[in-house]
Amino acid sequence: MLETEEWQAAYILAKKPVPKAPPRLNEVMRLIARLGGFLGRKGDGEPGLKTIWLGMQRIMDFAAGIKYAREMPNTGSCV
């Protein structure tokens, strides 16, 4: 459901170690929802659509940056 760069971005932005194998979808969705403002407290229930959507916006931007960095030739320059 998510591209490799997208679920990796969720872990990087959550400041968690990136697993080598793709994680379960529920785990990644919770990380994404936290980026959208979901607190994940005991009585909060499942994250809502708006929270996931807000988190996905951040993920998509960050994943695009990861893809761009991987495609850049190793020239030692940022631009």
Distance bins in CASP14 RR format, pairs under 12 A and 6 or more apart:
PFRMAT RR
TARGET T0000
AUTHOR 0000-0000-0000
RMODE 2
METHOD distances of the structure
MODEL  1
1 7 0 0 0 0 1 0 0 0 0 0 0
1 22 0 0 0 0 1 0 0 0 0 0 0
1 23 0 0 0 0 0 1 0 0 0 0 0
1 24 0 0 0 0 0 1 0 0 0 0 0
1 25 1 0 0 1 0 0 0 0 0 0 0
1 26 0 0 0 0 0 1 0 0 0 0 0
1 28 0 0 0 0 1 0 0 0 0 0 0
1 29 0 0 0 0 1 0 0 0 0 0 0
1 32 0 0 0 0 0 1 0 0 0 0 0
1 56 0 0 0 0 0 1 0 0 0 0 0
2 8 0 0 0 0 1 0 0 0 0 0 0
2 9 0 0 0 0 1 0 0 0 0 0 0
2 10 0 0 0 0 1 0 0 0 0 0 0
2 11 0 0 0 0 0 1 0 0 0 0 0
2 22 0 0 0 0 1 0 0 0 0 0 0
2 23 0 0 0 0 1 0 0 0 0 0 0
2 24 0 0 0 0 0 1 0 0 0 0 0
2 25 1 0 0 1 0 0 0 0 0 0 0
2 27 0 0 0 0 0 1 0 0 0 0 0
2 28 1 0 0 1 0 0 0 0 0 0 0
2 29 0 0 0 0 1 0 0 0 0 0 0
2 31 0 0 0 0 0 1 0 0 0 0 0
2 32 0 0 0 0 1 0 0 0 0 0 0
2 52 0 0 0 0 0 1 0 0 0 0 0
2 56 0 0 0 0 1 0 0 0 0 0 0
2 59 0 0 0 0 1 0 0 0 0 0 0
2 60 0 0 0 0 0 1 0 0 0 0 0
2 63 0 0 0 0 1 0 0 0 0 0 0
3 9 0 0 0 0 1 0 0 0 0 0 0
3 10 0 0 0 0 0 1 0 0 0 0 0
3 22 0 0 0 0 0 1 0 0 0 0 0
3 28 0 0 0 0 0 1 0 0 0 0 0
3 59 0 0 0 0 1 0 0 0 0 0 0
3 60 0 0 0 0 1 0 0 0 0 0 0
3 62 0 0 0 0 0 1 0 0 0 0 0
3 63 1 0 0 1 0 0 0 0 0 0 0
3 64 0 0 0 0 0 1 0 0 0 0 0
3 66 0 0 0 0 1 0 0 0 0 0 0
3 67 0 0 0 0 1 0 0 0 0 0 0
4 10 0 0 0 0 0 1 0 0 0 0 0
4 11 0 0 0 0 0 1 0 0 0 0 0
4 18 0 0 0 0 0 1 0 0 0 0 0
4 19 0 0 0 0 0 1 0 0 0 0 0
4 20 0 0 0 0 0 1 0 0 0 0 0
4 21 0 0 0 0 0 1 0 0 0 0 0
4 22 1 0 0 1 0 0 0 0 0 0 0
4 23 0 0 0 0 0 1 0 0 0 0 0
4 28 0 0 0 0 0 1 0 0 0 0 0
4 63 0 0 0 0 1 0 0 0 0 0 0
4 66 0 0 0 0 1 0 0 0 0 0 0
4 67 0 0 0 0 1 0 0 0 0 0 0
4 70 0 0 0 0 0 1 0 0 0 0 0
5 11 0 0 0 0 0 1 0 0 0 0 0
5 12 0 0 0 0 1 0 0 0 0 0 0
5 13 0 0 0 0 0 1 0 0 0 0 0
5 18 0 0 0 0 0 1 0 0 0 0 0
5 22 0 0 0 0 0 1 0 0 0 0 0
5 59 0 0 0 0 1 0 0 0 0 0 0
5 60 0 0 0 0 1 0 0 0 0 0 0
5 61 0 0 0 0 0 1 0 0 0 0 0
5 62 0 0 0 0 1 0 0 0 0 0 0
5 63 1 0 1 0 0 0 0 0 0 0 0
5 64 0 0 0 0 1 0 0 0 0 0 0
5 65 0 0 0 0 1 0 0 0 0 0 0
5 66 1 0 1 0 0 0 0 0 0 0 0
5 67 1 0 1 0 0 0 0 0 0 0 0
5 68 0 0 0 0 1 0 0 0 0 0 0
5 69 0 0 0 0 1 0 0 0 0 0 0
5 70 0 0 0 0 1 0 0 0 0 0 0
5 71 0 0 0 0 0 1 0 0 0 0 0
6 12 0 0 0 0 0 1 0 0 0 0 0
6 13 0 0 0 0 0 1 0 0 0 0 0
6 18 0 0 0 0 0 1 0 0 0 0 0
6 22 0 0 0 0 0 1 0 0 0 0 0
6 23 0 0 0 0 0 1 0 0 0 0 0
6 25 0 0 0 0 0 1 0 0 0 0 0
6 28 0 0 0 0 1 0 0 0 0 0 0
6 29 0 0 0 0 0 1 0 0 0 0 0
6 31 0 0 0 0 0 1 0 0 0 0 0
6 32 0 0 0 0 1 0 0 0 0 0 0
6 35 0 0 0 0 0 1 0 0 0 0 0
6 55 0 0 0 0 0 1 0 0 0 0 0
6 56 0 0 0 0 1 0 0 0 0 0 0
6 57 0 0 0 0 0 1 0 0 0 0 0
6 58 0 0 0 0 0 1 0 0 0 0 0
6 59 1 0 1 0 0 0 0 0 0 0 0
6 60 1 0 0 1 0 0 0 0 0 0 0
6 61 0 0 0 0 0 1 0 0 0 0 0
6 62 0 0 0 0 1 0 0 0 0 0 0
6 63 1 0 1 0 0 0 0 0 0 0 0
6 64 0 0 0 0 1 0 0 0 0 0 0
6 65 0 0 0 0 0 1 0 0 0 0 0
6 66 0 0 0 0 1 0 0 0 0 0 0
6 67 0 0 0 0 1 0 0 0 0 0 0
7 13 0 0 0 0 0 1 0 0 0 0 0
7 14 0 0 0 0 0 1 0 0 0 0 0
7 16 0 0 0 0 0 1 0 0 0 0 0
7 18 0 0 0 0 1 0 0 0 0 0 0
7 19 0 0 0 0 1 0 0 0 0 0 0
7 20 0 0 0 0 0 1 0 0 0 0 0
7 21 0 0 0 0 0 1 0 0 0 0 0
7 22 1 0 0 1 0 0 0 0 0 0 0
7 23 1 0 0 1 0 0 0 0 0 0 0
7 24 0 0 0 0 0 1 0 0 0 0 0
7 25 0 0 0 0 1 0 0 0 0 0 0
7 26 0 0 0 0 0 1 0 0 0 0 0
7 27 0 0 0 0 1 0 0 0 0 0 0
7 28 1 0 1 0 0 0 0 0 0 0 0
7 29 0 0 0 0 1 0 0 0 0 0 0
7 30 0 0 0 0 0 1 0 0 0 0 0
7 31 0 0 0 0 1 0 0 0 0 0 0
7 32 0 0 0 0 1 0 0 0 0 0 0
7 56 0 0 0 0 0 1 0 0 0 0 0
7 59 0 0 0 0 1 0 0 0 0 0 0
7 62 0 0 0 0 0 1 0 0 0 0 0
7 63 0 0 0 0 1 0 0 0 0 0 0
7 66 0 0 0 0 0 1 0 0 0 0 0
8 14 0 0 0 0 0 1 0 0 0 0 0
8 16 0 0 0 0 0 1 0 0 0 0 0
8 17 0 0 0 0 0 1 0 0 0 0 0
8 18 1 0 1 0 0 0 0 0 0 0 0
8 19 0 0 0 0 1 0 0 0 0 0 0
8 20 0 0 0 0 0 1 0 0 0 0 0
8 21 0 0 0 0 0 1 0 0 0 0 0
8 22 0 0 0 0 1 0 0 0 0 0 0
8 23 0 0 0 0 1 0 0 0 0 0 0
8 28 0 0 0 0 1 0 0 0 0 0 0
8 31 0 0 0 0 0 1 0 0 0 0 0
8 59 0 0 0 0 1 0 0 0 0 0 0
8 62 0 0 0 0 1 0 0 0 0 0 0
8 63 1 0 0 1 0 0 0 0 0 0 0
8 65 0 0 0 0 0 1 0 0 0 0 0
8 66 1 0 0 1 0 0 0 0 0 0 0
8 67 0 0 0 0 0 1 0 0 0 0 0
8 69 0 0 0 0 0 1 0 0 0 0 0
8 70 0 0 0 0 0 1 0 0 0 0 0
9 15 0 0 0 0 0 1 0 0 0 0 0
9 16 0 0 0 0 0 1 0 0 0 0 0
9 18 0 0 0 0 1 0 0 0 0 0 0
9 28 0 0 0 0 1 0 0 0 0 0 0
9 31 0 0 0 0 1 0 0 0 0 0 0
9 32 0 0 0 0 1 0 0 0 0 0 0
9 35 0 0 0 0 1 0 0 0 0 0 0
9 55 0 0 0 0 0 1 0 0 0 0 0
9 56 0 0 0 0 0 1 0 0 0 0 0
9 57 0 0 0 0 0 1 0 0 0 0 0
9 58 0 0 0 0 1 0 0 0 0 0 0
9 59 1 0 1 0 0 0 0 0 0 0 0
9 60 0 0 0 0 1 0 0 0 0 0 0
9 61 0 0 0 0 1 0 0 0 0 0 0
9 62 1 0 1 0 0 0 0 0 0 0 0
9 63 1 0 1 0 0 0 0 0 0 0 0
9 64 0 0 0 0 1 0 0 0 0 0 0
9 65 0 0 0 0 1 0 0 0 0 0 0
9 66 1 0 0 1 0 0 0 0 0 0 0
9 67 0 0 0 0 1 0 0 0 0 0 0
9 69 0 0 0 0 0 1 0 0 0 0 0
10 16 0 0 0 0 1 0 0 0 0 0 0
10 18 0 0 0 0 1 0 0 0 0 0 0
10 19 0 0 0 0 0 1 0 0 0 0 0
10 22 0 0 0 0 0 1 0 0 0 0 0
10 23 0 0 0 0 1 0 0 0 0 0 0
10 25 0 0 0 0 0 1 0 0 0 0 0
10 27 0 0 0 0 1 0 0 0 0 0 0
10 28 1 0 1 0 0 0 0 0 0 0 0
10 29 0 0 0 0 1 0 0 0 0 0 0
10 30 0 0 0 0 1 0 0 0 0 0 0
10 31 1 0 1 0 0 0 0 0 0 0 0
10 32 1 0 1 0 0 0 0 0 0 0 0
10 33 0 0 0 0 1 0 0 0 0 0 0
10 34 0 0 0 0 1 0 0 0 0 0 0
10 35 1 0 0 1 0 0 0 0 0 0 0
10 36 0 0 0 0 0 1 0 0 0 0 0
10 52 0 0 0 0 0 1 0 0 0 0 0
10 55 0 0 0 0 1 0 0 0 0 0 0
10 56 0 0 0 0 1 0 0 0 0 0 0
10 58 0 0 0 0 1 0 0 0 0 0 0
10 59 1 0 1 0 0 0 0 0 0 0 0
10 60 0 0 0 0 0 1 0 0 0 0 0
10 62 0 0 0 0 1 0 0 0 0 0 0
10 63 0 0 0 0 1 0 0 0 0 0 0
10 66 0 0 0 0 0 1 0 0 0 0 0
11 17 1 0 0 1 0 0 0 0 0 0 0
11 18 1 0 1 0 0 0 0 0 0 0 0
11 19 1 0 0 1 0 0 0 0 0 0 0
11 20 0 0 0 0 0 1 0 0 0 0 0
11 22 0 0 0 0 0 1 0 0 0 0 0
11 23 0 0 0 0 1 0 0 0 0 0 0
11 27 0 0 0 0 1 0 0 0 0 0 0
11 28 0 0 0 0 1 0 0 0 0 0 0
11 30 0 0 0 0 0 1 0 0 0 0 0
11 31 1 0 0 1 0 0 0 0 0 0 0
11 32 0 0 0 0 0 1 0 0 0 0 0
11 34 0 0 0 0 0 1 0 0 0 0 0
11 35 0 0 0 0 0 1 0 0 0 0 0
11 59 0 0 0 0 0 1 0 0 0 0 0
11 62 0 0 0 0 0 1 0 0 0 0 0
11 63 0 0 0 0 0 1 0 0 0 0 0
11 66 0 0 0 0 0 1 0 0 0 0 0
12 18 1 0 0 1 0 0 0 0 0 0 0
12 19 0 0 0 0 0 1 0 0 0 0 0
12 31 0 0 0 0 1 0 0 0 0 0 0
12 35 0 0 0 0 0 1 0 0 0 0 0
12 58 0 0 0 0 0 1 0 0 0 0 0
12 59 0 0 0 0 1 0 0 0 0 0 0
12 62 1 0 0 1 0 0 0 0 0 0 0
12 63 0 0 0 0 1 0 0 0 0 0 0
12 65 0 0 0 0 0 1 0 0 0 0 0
12 66 0 0 0 0 1 0 0 0 0 0 0
12 69 0 0 0 0 0 1 0 0 0 0 0
13 28 0 0 0 0 0 1 0 0 0 0 0
13 31 1 0 0 1 0 0 0 0 0 0 0
13 32 0 0 0 0 1 0 0 0 0 0 0
13 34 0 0 0 0 1 0 0 0 0 0 0
13 35 1 0 1 0 0 0 0 0 0 0 0
13 36 0 0 0 0 0 1 0 0 0 0 0
13 55 0 0 0 0 1 0 0 0 0 0 0
13 56 0 0 0 0 0 1 0 0 0 0 0
13 57 0 0 0 0 0 1 0 0 0 0 0
13 58 1 0 0 1 0 0 0 0 0 0 0
13 59 1 0 0 1 0 0 0 0 0 0 0
13 60 0 0 0 0 0 1 0 0 0 0 0
13 61 0 0 0 0 0 1 0 0 0 0 0
13 62 1 0 0 1 0 0 0 0 0 0 0
13 63 0 0 0 0 1 0 0 0 0 0 0
13 65 0 0 0 0 0 1 0 0 0 0 0
13 66 0 0 0 0 0 1 0 0 0 0 0
14 23 0 0 0 0 0 1 0 0 0 0 0
14 27 0 0 0 0 0 1 0 0 0 0 0
14 28 0 0 0 0 1 0 0 0 0 0 0
14 30 0 0 0 0 1 0 0 0 0 0 0
14 31 1 0 1 0 0 0 0 0 0 0 0
14 32 0 0 0 0 1 0 0 0 0 0 0
14 33 0 0 0 0 0 1 0 0 0 0 0
14 34 1 0 0 1 0 0 0 0 0 0 0
14 35 1 0 0 1 0 0 0 0 0 0 0
14 36 0 0 0 0 0 1 0 0 0 0 0
14 38 0 0 0 0 0 1 0 0 0 0 0
14 55 0 0 0 0 0 1 0 0 0 0 0
14 58 0 0 0 0 0 1 0 0 0 0 0
14 59 0 0 0 0 0 1 0 0 0 0 0
14 62 0 0 0 0 0 1 0 0 0 0 0
15 31 0 0 0 0 0 1 0 0 0 0 0
15 34 0 0 0 0 0 1 0 0 0 0 0
15 35 0 0 0 0 0 1 0 0 0 0 0
16 23 0 0 0 0 0 1 0 0 0 0 0
16 27 0 0 0 0 1 0 0 0 0 0 0
16 28 0 0 0 0 0 1 0 0 0 0 0
16 30 0 0 0 0 0 1 0 0 0 0 0
16 31 1 0 0 1 0 0 0 0 0 0 0
16 34 0 0 0 0 0 1 0 0 0 0 0
17 23 0 0 0 0 0 1 0 0 0 0 0
18 28 0 0 0 0 0 1 0 0 0 0 0
18 31 0 0 0 0 0 1 0 0 0 0 0
18 66 0 0 0 0 0 1 0 0 0 0 0
19 27 0 0 0 0 1 0 0 0 0 0 0
19 28 0 0 0 0 0 1 0 0 0 0 0
19 31 0 0 0 0 0 1 0 0 0 0 0
21 27 0 0 0 0 0 1 0 0 0 0 0
22 28 0 0 0 0 1 0 0 0 0 0 0
23 29 0 0 0 0 0 1 0 0 0 0 0
23 30 0 0 0 0 0 1 0 0 0 0 0
23 31 0 0 0 0 1 0 0 0 0 0 0
23 32 0 0 0 0 0 1 0 0 0 0 0
24 30 0 0 0 0 1 0 0 0 0 0 0
24 31 0 0 0 0 0 1 0 0 0 0 0
25 31 0 0 0 0 0 1 0 0 0 0 0
25 32 0 0 0 0 0 1 0 0 0 0 0
25 52 0 0 0 0 0 1 0 0 0 0 0
26 32 0 0 0 0 0 1 0 0 0 0 0
26 33 0 0 0 0 0 1 0 0 0 0 0
26 46 0 0 0 0 1 0 0 0 0 0 0
26 47 0 0 0 0 0 1 0 0 0 0 0
26 52 0 0 0 0 0 1 0 0 0 0 0
27 33 0 0 0 0 0 1 0 0 0 0 0
27 34 0 0 0 0 0 1 0 0 0 0 0
28 34 0 0 0 0 0 1 0 0 0 0 0
28 35 0 0 0 0 0 1 0 0 0 0 0
28 47 0 0 0 0 0 1 0 0 0 0 0
28 52 0 0 0 0 0 1 0 0 0 0 0
28 55 0 0 0 0 0 1 0 0 0 0 0
28 56 0 0 0 0 0 1 0 0 0 0 0
28 59 0 0 0 0 1 0 0 0 0 0 0
29 35 0 0 0 0 0 1 0 0 0 0 0
29 36 0 0 0 0 0 1 0 0 0 0 0
29 38 0 0 0 0 1 0 0 0 0 0 0
29 40 0 0 0 0 0 1 0 0 0 0 0
29 46 0 0 0 0 1 0 0 0 0 0 0
29 47 1 0 0 1 0 0 0 0 0 0 0
29 48 0 0 0 0 1 0 0 0 0 0 0
29 49 0 0 0 0 0 1 0 0 0 0 0
29 51 0 0 0 0 1 0 0 0 0 0 0
29 52 1 0 0 1 0 0 0 0 0 0 0
29 53 0 0 0 0 0 1 0 0 0 0 0
29 55 0 0 0 0 1 0 0 0 0 0 0
29 56 0 0 0 0 1 0 0 0 0 0 0
29 59 0 0 0 0 0 1 0 0 0 0 0
30 36 0 0 0 0 0 1 0 0 0 0 0
30 37 0 0 0 0 0 1 0 0 0 0 0
30 38 1 0 0 1 0 0 0 0 0 0 0
30 39 0 0 0 0 0 1 0 0 0 0 0
30 40 1 0 0 1 0 0 0 0 0 0 0
30 44 0 0 0 0 0 1 0 0 0 0 0
30 45 0 0 0 0 0 1 0 0 0 0 0
30 46 0 0 0 0 1 0 0 0 0 0 0
30 47 1 0 0 1 0 0 0 0 0 0 0
30 48 0 0 0 0 0 1 0 0 0 0 0
30 51 0 0 0 0 0 1 0 0 0 0 0
30 52 0 0 0 0 1 0 0 0 0 0 0
30 55 0 0 0 0 0 1 0 0 0 0 0
31 37 0 0 0 0 0 1 0 0 0 0 0
31 38 0 0 0 0 1 0 0 0 0 0 0
31 40 0 0 0 0 0 1 0 0 0 0 0
31 47 0 0 0 0 0 1 0 0 0 0 0
31 51 0 0 0 0 0 1 0 0 0 0 0
31 52 0 0 0 0 0 1 0 0 0 0 0
31 55 0 0 0 0 1 0 0 0 0 0 0
31 56 0 0 0 0 0 1 0 0 0 0 0
31 58 0 0 0 0 0 1 0 0 0 0 0
31 59 0 0 0 0 1 0 0 0 0 0 0
31 62 0 0 0 0 0 1 0 0 0 0 0
32 38 0 0 0 0 1 0 0 0 0 0 0
32 47 0 0 0 0 1 0 0 0 0 0 0
32 48 0 0 0 0 0 1 0 0 0 0 0
32 49 0 0 0 0 0 1 0 0 0 0 0
32 51 0 0 0 0 1 0 0 0 0 0 0
32 52 1 0 1 0 0 0 0 0 0 0 0
32 53 0 0 0 0 1 0 0 0 0 0 0
32 54 0 0 0 0 1 0 0 0 0 0 0
32 55 1 0 1 0 0 0 0 0 0 0 0
32 56 1 0 1 0 0 0 0 0 0 0 0
32 57 0 0 0 0 1 0 0 0 0 0 0
32 58 0 0 0 0 1 0 0 0 0 0 0
32 59 1 0 1 0 0 0 0 0 0 0 0
32 60 0 0 0 0 0 1 0 0 0 0 0
32 62 0 0 0 0 0 1 0 0 0 0 0
32 63 0 0 0 0 0 1 0 0 0 0 0
33 39 0 0 0 0 1 0 0 0 0 0 0
33 40 1 0 0 1 0 0 0 0 0 0 0
33 44 0 0 0 0 1 0 0 0 0 0 0
33 45 0 0 0 0 0 1 0 0 0 0 0
33 46 0 0 0 0 1 0 0 0 0 0 0
33 47 1 1 0 0 0 0 0 0 0 0 0
33 48 1 0 0 1 0 0 0 0 0 0 0
33 49 0 0 0 0 1 0 0 0 0 0 0
33 50 0 0 0 0 1 0 0 0 0 0 0
33 51 1 0 1 0 0 0 0 0 0 0 0
33 52 1 0 1 0 0 0 0 0 0 0 0
33 53 0 0 0 0 1 0 0 0 0 0 0
33 54 0 0 0 0 1 0 0 0 0 0 0
33 55 1 0 0 1 0 0 0 0 0 0 0
33 56 0 0 0 0 1 0 0 0 0 0 0
33 58 0 0 0 0 0 1 0 0 0 0 0
33 59 0 0 0 0 0 1 0 0 0 0 0
34 40 1 0 0 1 0 0 0 0 0 0 0
34 41 0 0 0 0 0 1 0 0 0 0 0
34 44 0 0 0 0 0 1 0 0 0 0 0
34 47 0 0 0 0 1 0 0 0 0 0 0
34 51 0 0 0 0 1 0 0 0 0 0 0
34 52 0 0 0 0 0 1 0 0 0 0 0
34 54 0 0 0 0 0 1 0 0 0 0 0
34 55 0 0 0 0 1 0 0 0 0 0 0
34 56 0 0 0 0 0 1 0 0 0 0 0
34 58 0 0 0 0 0 1 0 0 0 0 0
34 59 0 0 0 0 0 1 0 0 0 0 0
35 47 0 0 0 0 0 1 0 0 0 0 0
35 51 0 0 0 0 1 0 0 0 0 0 0
35 52 0 0 0 0 1 0 0 0 0 0 0
35 53 0 0 0 0 0 1 0 0 0 0 0
35 54 1 0 0 1 0 0 0 0 0 0 0
35 55 1 1 0 0 0 0 0 0 0 0 0
35 56 0 0 0 0 1 0 0 0 0 0 0
35 57 0 0 0 0 1 0 0 0 0 0 0
35 58 1 0 1 0 0 0 0 0 0 0 0
35 59 1 0 0 1 0 0 0 0 0 0 0
35 60 0 0 0 0 0 1 0 0 0 0 0
35 61 0 0 0 0 0 1 0 0 0 0 0
35 62 0 0 0 0 1 0 0 0 0 0 0
36 47 0 0 0 0 1 0 0 0 0 0 0
36 48 0 0 0 0 1 0 0 0 0 0 0
36 49 0 0 0 0 0 1 0 0 0 0 0
36 50 0 0 0 0 1 0 0 0 0 0 0
36 51 1 0 1 0 0 0 0 0 0 0 0
36 52 1 0 0 1 0 0 0 0 0 0 0
36 53 0 0 0 0 1 0 0 0 0 0 0
36 54 1 1 0 0 0 0 0 0 0 0 0
36 55 1 1 0 0 0 0 0 0 0 0 0
36 56 0 0 0 0 1 0 0 0 0 0 0
36 57 0 0 0 0 1 0 0 0 0 0 0
36 58 1 0 0 1 0 0 0 0 0 0 0
36 59 0 0 0 0 1 0 0 0 0 0 0
37 44 0 0 0 0 0 1 0 0 0 0 0
37 47 0 0 0 0 1 0 0 0 0 0 0
37 48 0 0 0 0 0 1 0 0 0 0 0
37 50 0 0 0 0 1 0 0 0 0 0 0
37 51 1 0 1 0 0 0 0 0 0 0 0
37 52 0 0 0 0 1 0 0 0 0 0 0
37 53 0 0 0 0 0 1 0 0 0 0 0
37 54 1 0 0 1 0 0 0 0 0 0 0
37 55 1 0 0 1 0 0 0 0 0 0 0
37 57 0 0 0 0 0 1 0 0 0 0 0
37 58 0 0 0 0 0 1 0 0 0 0 0
38 44 1 0 0 1 0 0 0 0 0 0 0
38 45 0 0 0 0 1 0 0 0 0 0 0
38 46 0 0 0 0 1 0 0 0 0 0 0
38 47 1 0 1 0 0 0 0 0 0 0 0
38 48 1 0 0 1 0 0 0 0 0 0 0
38 49 0 0 0 0 0 1 0 0 0 0 0
38 50 0 0 0 0 1 0 0 0 0 0 0
38 51 1 0 1 0 0 0 0 0 0 0 0
38 52 0 0 0 0 1 0 0 0 0 0 0
38 53 0 0 0 0 0 1 0 0 0 0 0
38 54 0 0 0 0 1 0 0 0 0 0 0
38 55 0 0 0 0 1 0 0 0 0 0 0
39 45 0 0 0 0 0 1 0 0 0 0 0
39 47 0 0 0 0 1 0 0 0 0 0 0
39 51 0 0 0 0 1 0 0 0 0 0 0
40 46 0 0 0 0 1 0 0 0 0 0 0
40 47 1 0 0 1 0 0 0 0 0 0 0
40 48 0 0 0 0 0 1 0 0 0 0 0
40 51 0 0 0 0 1 0 0 0 0 0 0
41 47 0 0 0 0 0 1 0 0 0 0 0
44 51 0 0 0 0 0 1 0 0 0 0 0
45 51 0 0 0 0 0 1 0 0 0 0 0
46 52 0 0 0 0 1 0 0 0 0 0 0
47 53 0 0 0 0 0 1 0 0 0 0 0
47 54 0 0 0 0 0 1 0 0 0 0 0
47 55 0 0 0 0 1 0 0 0 0 0 0
47 56 0 0 0 0 0 1 0 0 0 0 0
48 54 0 0 0 0 1 0 0 0 0 0 0
48 55 0 0 0 0 0 1 0 0 0 0 0
48 56 0 0 0 0 0 1 0 0 0 0 0
49 55 0 0 0 0 0 1 0 0 0 0 0
49 56 0 0 0 0 0 1 0 0 0 0 0
50 56 0 0 0 0 0 1 0 0 0 0 0
50 57 0 0 0 0 0 1 0 0 0 0 0
51 57 0 0 0 0 0 1 0 0 0 0 0
51 58 0 0 0 0 0 1 0 0 0 0 0
52 58 0 0 0 0 0 1 0 0 0 0 0
52 59 0 0 0 0 1 0 0 0 0 0 0
53 59 0 0 0 0 0 1 0 0 0 0 0
53 60 0 0 0 0 0 1 0 0 0 0 0
54 60 0 0 0 0 0 1 0 0 0 0 0
54 61 0 0 0 0 0 1 0 0 0 0 0
55 61 0 0 0 0 1 0 0 0 0 0 0
55 62 0 0 0 0 0 1 0 0 0 0 0
55 63 0 0 0 0 0 1 0 0 0 0 0
56 62 0 0 0 0 0 1 0 0 0 0 0
56 63 0 0 0 0 1 0 0 0 0 0 0
57 63 0 0 0 0 0 1 0 0 0 0 0
57 64 0 0 0 0 0 1 0 0 0 0 0
58 64 0 0 0 0 0 1 0 0 0 0 0
58 65 0 0 0 0 0 1 0 0 0 0 0
59 65 0 0 0 0 0 1 0 0 0 0 0
59 66 0 0 0 0 0 1 0 0 0 0 0
60 66 0 0 0 0 0 1 0 0 0 0 0
60 67 0 0 0 0 0 1 0 0 0 0 0
61 67 0 0 0 0 0 1 0 0 0 0 0
61 68 0 0 0 0 0 1 0 0 0 0 0
62 68 0 0 0 0 0 1 0 0 0 0 0
62 69 0 0 0 0 0 1 0 0 0 0 0
63 69 0 0 0 0 0 1 0 0 0 0 0
63 70 0 0 0 0 0 1 0 0 0 0 0
64 70 0 0 0 0 0 1 0 0 0 0 0
64 71 0 0 0 0 0 1 0 0 0 0 0
65 71 0 0 0 0 1 0 0 0 0 0 0
65 72 0 0 0 0 1 0 0 0 0 0 0
66 72 0 0 0 0 0 1 0 0 0 0 0
68 78 0 0 0 0 0 1 0 0 0 0 0
68 79 0 0 0 0 0 1 0 0 0 0 0
69 76 0 0 0 0 0 1 0 0 0 0 0
69 78 0 0 0 0 1 0 0 0 0 0 0
72 78 0 0 0 0 1 0 0 0 0 0 0
72 79 0 0 0 0 1 0 0 0 0 0 0
END
